[in-house]
Amino acid sequence: MKLDEIRHRIDLIDSKILKLLNDRLEQGLIAKRFKDRVEDPRREEEIMEKVKNNPNALVEKDFSEELYKIILFQSKKMQGRDLIITGFQGEHGAYSEEAVRLYNKDYVTLPCATFNEVFEGVNSGMYDYGIVPVENTLGGIVGPVNELLLNTDLQIIGAIDMPVHHCLLMVPGTDHREIREVYSHSQALAQCRRFLSRNNLTPVPYFDTAGAAMMLAEKQPRGAACIAGKLAAELYNLEVLKENVEDLSKNRTRFLLLAKESPVEDGSKCTITFTTEHKAGTLFGVLELFARAGINLTRIESIPNEPGDYSFFLDFDGSVKDPVVITTLEQAEKQTAGFKLLGCYNEKVVED
């Protein structure tokens, strides 16, 4: 074994240590939601007792005790701050996390295994907000998210439309000529289909882009790379082999920010959902209401609700405080079933 190989292993361990420290602080923030106060001497004593009795030979007791005093101090310090916690689907480094950082850099981001966990976390009060992708210019609508929106009481309080640029990432020191397989989320792989085919690379679906990056860094499968964003490369100490590997340059994803309560400030965009009768012209009749009122529709989507039944999503420019919008929504509700206003909010558009 060479010195460079040992140092690479140390770099990998260091990145794991930092990730675990971050994970521990996250759990402390969540625990605060279930406690009456930050200070809990009995719990601290329990933790320190375990640290003292840890059998790891190289970790001296004095060192571990001092280390955990610092960790507990930092954890209590963070619990004492009024931080806004936002849940997102995937691992740290996911595009959803990038969207949160662009929307508001002060929000704390916590990963969730599924979109359903994001919705449940916000609904239970574990998270203040949740962020989910709703549509992509190349991949179309995100079906599972739209299905969850049909059955939630959460409100859309904001949106962000941002460019998504995929990178081909590899473990530092890898010979790029040996790469044969590329791991990533199925949608990301689909958005880079021509690039993968052109370079004779086999796509391997993974549950998440950032999750693929984390797996690559930890397991280092031979002849493998992944497709993810620059943030994932930074977090997992991966090398960017090639940037912008998406097939079309205009690759954008729109994300929705969800909360239990409607925003206080006035919004400039609204989202509604509804179903219509199975009669010719019923959908046209609803759309005609908006056209006559001069309201600009920015999104029209339909997804299966029940066998033979479809629900429609409409986004439009306007505010629910506008008398014209109020009248139009009242008329639309009378002509539809399952009508629901999902939110009136402001949208942030990020350009390249």
C-alpha positions as CSV (number, residue, x, y, z in Angstrom):
1,M,0.0,0.0,0.0
2,K,1.3,3.5,-0.9
3,L,1.1,6.7,1.1
4,D,-1.3,8.2,-1.5
5,E,-3.7,5.3,-0.9
6,I,-3.5,5.7,2.8
7,R,-4.2,9.5,2.6
8,H,-7.1,8.8,0.3
9,R,-8.6,6.5,2.9
10,I,-8.0,9.2,5.6
11,D,-9.8,11.7,3.4
12,L,-12.8,9.3,3.0
13,I,-12.9,8.7,6.8
14,D,-12.8,12.4,7.4
15,S,-15.7,13.0,5.1
16,K,-17.6,10.3,7.0
17,I,-16.8,11.8,10.3
18,L,-18.1,15.2,9.2
19,K,-21.2,13.6,7.8
20,L,-21.9,11.7,11.0
21,L,-21.4,14.9,13.1
22,N,-23.9,16.7,10.8
23,D,-26.3,13.7,11.2
24,R,-26.0,13.9,15.0
25,L,-26.7,17.6,15.1
26,E,-29.7,17.0,12.9
27,Q,-31.1,14.4,15.3
28,G,-30.6,16.8,18.1
29,L,-32.7,19.4,16.3
30,I,-35.5,16.9,15.7
31,A,-35.3,15.7,19.4
32,K,-35.9,19.4,20.4
33,R,-39.4,19.2,18.8
34,F,-40.3,16.5,21.4
35,K,-38.8,18.2,24.5
36,D,-39.9,21.0,26.7
37,R,-36.5,22.4,27.2
38,V,-33.0,22.2,25.8
39,E,-31.1,21.2,29.0
40,D,-31.4,17.5,30.0
41,P,-28.6,16.7,32.5
42,R,-29.8,13.1,33.0
43,R,-29.5,12.4,29.3
44,E,-26.1,14.1,29.1
45,E,-24.8,12.0,32.0
46,E,-26.0,8.9,30.2
47,I,-24.2,9.8,27.0
48,M,-21.0,10.7,28.8
49,E,-21.0,7.4,30.7
50,K,-21.2,5.5,27.4
51,V,-18.3,7.5,26.1
52,K,-16.1,6.8,29.1
53,N,-16.7,3.1,28.8
54,N,-16.1,2.9,25.0
55,P,-13.7,0.0,24.4
56,N,-11.9,1.4,21.3
57,A,-8.2,1.0,22.1
58,L,-6.8,4.1,20.3
59,V,-9.4,6.5,21.5
60,E,-8.2,7.7,24.9
61,K,-10.8,8.4,27.5
62,D,-9.8,12.0,28.1
63,F,-9.9,12.7,24.3
64,S,-13.3,11.2,23.8
65,E,-14.8,13.0,26.9
66,E,-13.5,16.4,25.7
67,L,-14.7,15.7,22.2
68,Y,-18.2,14.9,23.4
69,K,-18.4,17.9,25.6
70,I,-17.8,20.0,22.5
71,I,-20.4,18.0,20.5
72,L,-23.1,18.3,23.3
73,F,-22.3,22.0,23.7
74,Q,-22.8,22.6,19.9
75,S,-26.0,20.4,19.9
76,K,-27.5,22.4,22.7
77,K,-26.4,25.7,21.1
78,M,-28.3,24.7,17.9
79,Q,-31.3,23.5,19.7
80,G,-31.5,26.9,21.4
81,R,-31.7,28.8,18.1
82,D,-35.0,29.4,16.3
83,L,-34.0,27.4,13.2
84,I,-36.4,26.6,10.3
85,I,-36.2,22.9,9.4
86,T,-37.0,21.8,5.9
87,G,-37.4,18.2,4.9
88,F,-36.4,16.9,1.4
89,Q,-36.4,13.5,-0.3
90,G,-33.0,11.9,-0.8
91,E,-29.6,12.2,0.7
92,H,-27.6,15.3,1.4
93,G,-26.4,16.8,-1.9
94,A,-29.7,16.1,-3.7
95,Y,-31.1,18.7,-6.1
96,S,-33.9,19.3,-3.7
97,E,-31.4,20.4,-1.0
98,E,-29.8,22.7,-3.6
99,A,-33.3,24.2,-4.2
100,V,-33.7,24.9,-0.5
101,R,-30.4,26.6,-0.3
102,L,-31.2,28.8,-3.3
103,Y,-34.7,29.6,-1.8
104,N,-33.3,30.6,1.6
105,K,-29.7,29.8,2.7
106,D,-30.7,30.0,6.4
107,Y,-33.1,27.0,6.3
108,V,-31.8,23.8,7.8
109,T,-32.2,20.8,5.5
110,L,-33.0,17.3,6.7
111,P,-33.1,14.2,4.4
112,C,-36.1,11.9,4.1
113,A,-36.2,8.4,2.5
114,T,-39.4,9.1,0.6
115,F,-41.7,11.9,-0.6
116,N,-44.3,10.6,1.8
117,E,-41.9,11.1,4.7
118,V,-41.6,14.7,3.7
119,F,-45.3,15.3,3.7
120,E,-45.8,13.4,7.0
121,G,-42.9,15.2,8.6
122,V,-44.4,18.6,7.9
123,N,-47.9,17.5,8.8
124,S,-46.7,16.1,12.2
125,G,-44.7,19.3,13.0
126,M,-41.3,17.6,12.9
127,Y,-40.4,19.9,10.0
128,D,-41.4,23.5,9.5
129,Y,-41.4,23.1,5.7
130,G,-41.0,20.4,3.1
131,I,-39.7,20.8,-0.4
132,V,-40.6,18.5,-3.3
133,P,-40.0,18.5,-7.1
134,V,-43.2,18.8,-9.1
135,E,-42.1,18.9,-12.7
136,N,-39.0,18.8,-15.0
137,T,-38.6,20.2,-18.5
138,L,-37.1,16.9,-19.7
139,G,-38.7,14.2,-17.4
140,G,-42.2,15.8,-17.2
141,I,-44.3,15.7,-14.0
142,V,-43.1,13.9,-10.8
143,G,-46.1,11.5,-10.5
144,P,-45.7,10.4,-6.8
145,V,-45.5,14.1,-5.7
146,N,-48.6,15.1,-7.6
147,E,-50.5,12.1,-6.2
148,L,-49.6,13.2,-2.6
149,L,-50.7,16.7,-3.4
150,L,-54.2,15.5,-4.2
151,N,-54.6,14.0,-0.7
152,T,-52.9,16.5,1.6
153,D,-54.0,19.4,3.7
154,L,-50.6,21.1,3.4
155,Q,-50.3,24.4,1.7
156,I,-47.9,25.5,-1.0
157,I,-46.2,28.5,0.4
158,G,-43.5,29.0,-2.2
159,A,-41.9,27.6,-5.3
160,I,-38.5,27.7,-7.0
161,D,-37.7,27.1,-10.6
162,M,-34.0,26.3,-11.2
163,P,-31.6,24.9,-13.8
164,V,-30.4,21.4,-13.1
165,H,-27.0,20.5,-14.5
166,H,-25.8,16.9,-14.1
167,C,-22.1,16.0,-13.5
168,L,-20.4,12.7,-14.1
169,L,-18.6,12.0,-10.8
170,M,-15.9,9.4,-9.9
171,V,-13.8,8.4,-7.0
172,P,-10.5,10.4,-7.0
173,G,-7.7,8.4,-8.6
174,T,-10.0,6.3,-10.8
175,D,-8.9,5.7,-14.4
176,H,-11.8,7.1,-16.4
177,R,-11.1,4.6,-19.2
178,E,-12.2,1.8,-16.9
179,I,-15.6,3.2,-16.1
180,R,-18.4,1.0,-17.5
181,E,-21.4,1.6,-15.2
182,V,-23.0,4.8,-14.1
183,Y,-25.4,5.0,-11.0
184,S,-28.1,7.6,-10.6
185,H,-31.8,8.2,-10.2
186,S,-33.8,6.9,-13.1
187,Q,-34.9,10.4,-14.1
188,A,-31.4,11.7,-14.1
189,L,-30.2,8.7,-16.2
190,A,-33.1,9.4,-18.7
191,Q,-32.0,13.1,-18.9
192,C,-28.5,11.9,-19.9
193,R,-29.5,9.0,-22.1
194,R,-27.6,10.2,-25.2
195,F,-24.5,11.0,-23.3
196,L,-24.4,7.6,-21.7
197,S,-25.1,5.8,-25.0
198,R,-22.4,7.9,-26.9
199,N,-19.8,6.9,-24.3
200,N,-20.9,3.2,-24.1
201,L,-21.8,3.6,-20.4
202,T,-24.4,1.3,-18.8
203,P,-27.0,3.2,-16.7
204,V,-27.7,1.6,-13.3
205,P,-30.8,3.1,-11.5
206,Y,-30.5,4.1,-7.9
207,F,-33.0,5.6,-5.5
208,D,-31.4,9.1,-5.5
209,T,-28.7,11.0,-7.3
210,A,-26.9,12.1,-4.1
211,G,-27.5,8.6,-2.7
212,A,-25.6,7.2,-5.7
213,A,-22.8,9.7,-4.9
214,M,-22.6,8.6,-1.3
215,M,-22.6,4.9,-2.2
216,L,-19.9,5.5,-4.8
217,A,-17.7,7.2,-2.2
218,E,-18.2,4.6,0.5
219,K,-18.3,1.3,-1.5
220,Q,-16.1,2.4,-4.5
221,P,-17.4,-0.3,-6.9
222,R,-14.9,-1.0,-9.6
223,G,-15.5,0.5,-13.0
224,A,-18.3,2.7,-11.7
225,A,-19.2,6.4,-11.7
226,C,-22.4,8.3,-10.9
227,I,-24.4,11.2,-12.1
228,A,-25.3,13.9,-9.5
229,G,-24.7,17.6,-8.8
230,K,-21.7,19.6,-7.8
231,L,-23.0,19.8,-4.2
232,A,-22.9,16.0,-4.0
233,A,-19.3,16.0,-5.3
234,E,-18.2,18.4,-2.6
235,L,-20.0,16.5,0.2
236,Y,-18.7,13.1,-0.7
237,N,-15.2,14.1,-1.9
238,L,-15.8,12.9,-5.5
239,E,-14.0,14.2,-8.6
240,V,-16.0,15.9,-11.3
241,L,-15.1,14.0,-14.5
242,K,-17.4,16.0,-16.8
243,E,-20.0,18.7,-16.2
244,N,-23.3,19.4,-18.0
245,V,-23.8,15.8,-19.2
246,E,-27.6,16.3,-19.6
247,D,-28.8,15.8,-23.2
248,L,-30.5,19.2,-23.5
249,S,-29.0,22.4,-22.1
250,K,-32.4,23.7,-20.9
251,N,-33.0,21.2,-18.1
252,R,-35.0,22.8,-15.3
253,T,-36.9,21.5,-12.3
254,R,-39.7,23.2,-10.4
255,F,-39.9,22.7,-6.7
256,L,-42.8,23.4,-4.3
257,L,-42.3,24.5,-0.6
258,L,-45.0,23.1,1.7
259,A,-46.2,24.1,5.1
260,K,-49.2,23.5,7.4
261,E,-50.3,27.1,7.3
262,S,-50.8,29.5,4.4
263,P,-48.1,32.3,4.0
264,V,-48.8,35.6,5.6
265,E,-47.6,37.7,2.6
266,D,-49.7,38.0,-0.6
267,G,-48.8,35.6,-3.4
268,S,-48.6,36.1,-7.1
269,K,-49.2,32.5,-8.3
270,C,-51.9,30.0,-7.4
271,T,-52.3,26.2,-7.7
272,I,-55.7,24.4,-7.7
273,T,-56.7,20.9,-8.3
274,F,-60.1,19.4,-9.3
275,T,-62.0,16.7,-11.2
276,T,-64.7,17.1,-13.8
277,E,-67.6,15.1,-15.1
278,H,-67.1,12.6,-17.9
279,K,-68.9,14.8,-20.4
280,A,-67.6,16.5,-23.6
281,G,-66.5,20.1,-23.0
282,T,-66.4,20.1,-19.2
283,L,-62.7,20.8,-18.9
284,F,-62.9,23.3,-21.6
285,G,-65.7,25.1,-19.7
286,V,-63.4,25.4,-16.6
287,L,-60.5,26.7,-18.7
288,E,-62.8,29.2,-20.5
289,L,-63.6,30.8,-17.1
290,F,-60.0,31.7,-16.7
291,A,-59.6,32.9,-20.3
292,R,-62.6,35.2,-20.0
293,A,-61.2,36.6,-16.8
294,G,-57.9,37.3,-18.5
295,I,-56.0,35.0,-16.0
296,N,-52.8,33.5,-17.4
297,L,-52.5,29.7,-16.9
298,T,-48.9,28.6,-16.5
299,R,-49.4,24.8,-16.0
300,I,-52.1,22.3,-16.9
301,E,-51.6,18.7,-15.9
302,S,-53.7,15.6,-15.4
303,I,-52.9,12.5,-13.4
304,P,-55.0,9.3,-12.8
305,N,-56.9,9.6,-9.6
306,E,-59.1,6.4,-9.6
307,P,-59.7,3.9,-12.4
308,G,-61.2,5.9,-15.3
309,D,-61.0,9.1,-13.3
310,Y,-58.5,12.0,-13.6
311,S,-57.6,14.9,-11.5
312,F,-56.4,18.2,-13.0
313,F,-53.7,20.6,-11.7
314,L,-53.9,24.3,-12.8
315,D,-51.3,26.9,-12.0
316,F,-52.0,30.5,-12.8
317,D,-50.7,34.0,-12.3
318,G,-52.7,36.0,-9.8
319,S,-53.6,36.5,-6.1
320,V,-56.5,35.1,-4.1
321,K,-57.0,38.7,-2.8
322,D,-57.8,39.8,-6.3
323,P,-61.7,40.1,-6.8
324,V,-61.4,38.8,-10.3
325,V,-59.5,35.7,-9.1
326,I,-61.9,35.2,-6.2
327,T,-65.0,35.3,-8.6
328,T,-63.3,32.9,-11.1
329,L,-62.4,30.4,-8.4
330,E,-66.0,30.5,-7.1
331,Q,-67.3,29.8,-10.6
332,A,-64.8,27.0,-11.1
333,E,-65.7,25.3,-7.9
334,K,-69.3,25.2,-8.9
335,Q,-68.4,23.4,-12.2
336,T,-66.0,20.8,-10.7
337,A,-65.7,18.2,-8.0
338,G,-63.0,17.8,-5.4
339,F,-62.0,21.4,-5.9
340,K,-59.1,22.5,-3.7
341,L,-56.9,25.6,-3.6
342,L,-53.4,24.2,-2.8
343,G,-51.9,27.6,-2.2
344,C,-51.2,31.2,-3.3
345,Y,-47.5,31.9,-3.2
346,N,-44.5,33.6,-4.7
347,E,-42.2,31.8,-7.0
348,K,-38.4,32.3,-7.4
349,V,-36.9,31.7,-10.8
350,V,-33.2,31.1,-10.9
351,E,-31.4,31.7,-14.2
352,D,-28.1,30.1,-15.3
